[in-house]
Structures are given as structure tokens and as C-alpha cells.
Amino acid sequence: MELEFTPRKDLAAYEWDFRKEDWLRPEIDRELLKKLSERSTWRGVCRLAVHGGLLLASAAAAVAVGLSFGWGWAIPLLYVYYFFYGFLTALGHELQHKTVLGRKLDGLNEAIFFVVQVLTWNSPTHARIGHKLHHRYTMVRGLDPETAWPEVFTTKWTRGVVFDLVSRLLVVGAVYELGKSVCLQAKRALGVEDDVMAKHCNEREVRRIRIESLAILLVHVAVAVAAVLLRLWPLLAFVTLAWQIGMGIESFWHHTEHIARAYNVKDLRLCTRSVRVSGFVRLIYWGLGDHVDHHWFPIVPSWQLPKLHQALASQLAEPRGKAGCWAEMFAIAREKDVRPENEFVPVKLQP
């Protein structure tokens, strides 16, 4: 893939301003934005039912085949289940923005969010605070906890990302990630503070994170104990390791959002990437495909993002498909190997 690159010094007008801490945003009709920001409970319930139904149906199919013909024959269906399980991360993302259901059902939104976070091994409070920082400081070095990657994106590092995802799919990496998840939740439960907790949480929030992390550990320990004592070994595959393996699938989409884009810029088009997805993936990816649009206006529910994208299309680069995004990431990494001061600029910028 041939891309055009720009020396970083030529982007001086787009450097992140640590004093103002604001983003360049596109002009949009305020009434249109207000309309697009409206929530829809019935749409949210329907989408939750579809995603949950797909997850339960694939699990039931795997169990039926496993009990009837042996668990070896159920492995392909198990990976279908992991596919839908991995995308719980995307569901959790929209739940933490509180745009899945209507405002009157914020309590139900939070209950579902908690369940999803337990299933995906992360404290709801920690996730929400960290994600607020991610939106406020997208790809700003030292301030965005979700993009704490190397200073320079090299091909070696990018290959390592792919290796990590593949190793999860092969279970070996998933077991390793499970160990990391257990240690992380144990540290938080014991009050060992990471940067988000130490620098951005008050005492009440730290206490909530500790309680939530302990609850996550207890739930998963209970599942593991039940699997051993009752000899229900499939529980380990369906719950204990499901997120670690499922993320190995979902992250082939998720990692396209920011990897290899520019650090410390104030134009979200330079540090964020959208990905073109099929209608089916869009349904369970919960709007993360239109990622630049989402960062510009995070109050817009995912089901409205295609309309928002139409309104902003003239100011955005045409999204590539998943394979195209990864090809772009590796092309940027190859350029960085030789000329680390160069940046990929996907859109025409104002002089």
C-alpha cells in the first residue's frame, strides 16, 4: 500500500495545545446534532436482544453438539460463541456512554453495564473514568490511558500486536492473559493504584473500583470452583477464558481505531481511524466503526452514527475495510522504521 506522508514539522498548526486542551471540530447544524443525539429505548432493547440472543444461541449450539458428539466437534461453534462474546467489549463501550437506552432507564443501563464488565474482566468505574480520559486526551502521550503504546510504531511492534491476537485464538495466549486479568483485579481489590486510580480518582471512586474488582474476582472464582467440583469443565471455556479468546477476534476490528496514527495532535482525523464494516458487524460492533465521528460527537447513539457520517462525509477520509486498515497500519509502521518523524495525513488539511 502506497501512502503519502508529511514531516511532523509541517503539522505545527495541528500540535496538541496543553494549555487550551481542545479539539478542532467540524461545523454541523445544531438542530441536526440534537436530533441525532436522541436515544431510543426500543432500538436499544432490540439490539441488546439480538446480541444476547446470538451469544446464547451459539453457546446452546456448542453445548448441544458437545454433548451429542463430543466436545472436539463443538470447537468451531465455540469459536462462533467467542466471536459474539468478544464484541461484548463494544457493547460495554456504548453502555458506558449511556446511549443504549433512554434516559429514564439509566439504572437498567448501569446494571447491564456491570454484568458486561464482569464478563469482560474490568471494573465499570475504572473503565468509565479511563474512557473519559481517552476522549478528552485521545492519543496524547502520558494522558490517554487507552493508547499507552510505544513512542514510534515500528513493524516489529505491530507484528507483536498480531502475534498477541493470534496467540489468544490458539488459547495459549488467552491463558496468559487470564493470569494477567486475575493479577490486575487482585491488585485493584487490594488497593494497589495504577495511574488512573492515583491521578484521576477520588477516594470514593477508588473504593468503588476496589469493591467492583473484588466482585469480578469472586464471580470468576465461583465459576472456576463450580467447574472443578461439579466437573462442569465447559464452564471454563464458556466463561473463564471466553473474553480472553473473544478479544483475540474482536480486536482485529478494535485495534484499527488508533494504532499507527499520530500522537499529540488536536485534529481527531489525524489520530483516529474509522473502519468500514458490514451491516452485520455494525450491529454487534455498536458504532465503533464510525470512530472519528464518535470521537467528534460521543453523545450520538451508535445507531445514529451512519446518519452523522453522511452529514460529515465531506470532511472525512473514506473508511477502509478491516484488511485495508491493517495494511495501512503496517505501511505507516514501515515508514516509521525509516523516517520516524513522518506522519500519515489521511485528509486534506487547511493551510
Steps between C-alpha positions, in 0.01 A plus 500: 500500500637841396423784740604863502686622808567845642794608718381571853639854484245579226217421745594772748152656472346171612717431806309429820476812717555398862366838620170508309445121487237524229427329170439630152141402426296519181210732450163328525144621518410512870144385444624202301747411776223530759280268298780248445577502874155373595502157666261220417410246764321263263793497259738439787290216638475340156874520443573364846261213430667424167854508640400300808298259288793435267726439799257258667408323175865434410566377855197270489603363161853428625365325812256292296772384260745441784258283697383308194822442308786597731652836585757483224221535246368804685819705460392682179172602664690599812700748292175641362403555863837667566439728202181635655651500850796713388263766370364544853790745524328716239169471685672600823642803322158635405353413838764711671396791278139439618361518145351151469172570682287805573590730788223364719668159490848612604473269800443198277782620275735496800388153608564358153831687486609338826416150373687561173803632689505196726494278193783702343714527814498874565367729772213715364623804691859459382386441143281810492760733654773365272276541196412859591873570503532326164242733346643810664862417410477268200851382410663763722813343641491442875135604536300248295502170695351301211778575251811461715702353214860554383618847400553371145290233329750256351428194288646282777254638753206477260585137420505442876141628522392247236694224676320583825158473334583173325641351820172580673310313230731202554410506875862518621494879492153501653624305802783751541253790473275330754788500747555871434129569549497317835810687620362835386166457678676369811729805511207738461300317764795531740525872430810500282439808289591540135535843334127538439415424862786704647467811283136515391285330766377634831477283812141396427586392146807305618280323757246412230773366273633282782151360574423442131834328440442274800152415367646413159754269661239332720266436206770343288644302792151367569465392137840327507422324831165381365674369188743298713267374773211416268729393217334746270821570310326682212432786744869588474467528123165682501576751778850497649698523174229629268593868508873438466438294185214712369708817522748331269226513237336835576832682522565445130235771464562684829873554446437689177366799696829672591806283442766670281316831489665822624559582866446845653287662232177698538327374185326169572525403134877470545497285814184293446395259227157381389452155348246389242298205628215285375147558623522190719827604666364853543214352703727335758786752476268764645612793285873471556556479126415871458770580750601849395134602497454348845798690644376826354150455646493219763146593608361354175370141546663239280189436291505868395867508403442406132278810466762709679764362265294605199483853637877512556616290204652792308737567792605137553721249325322207339521214752689189395389148578666303780769355271565842350538654847756239601685550171508873577629433852787291368577753225526774764717276716738435208530874443564554871778240490691727262362849562341512846442875473248453216125478555222363285239767424180332376313822408577831336573750773441872497825692446 
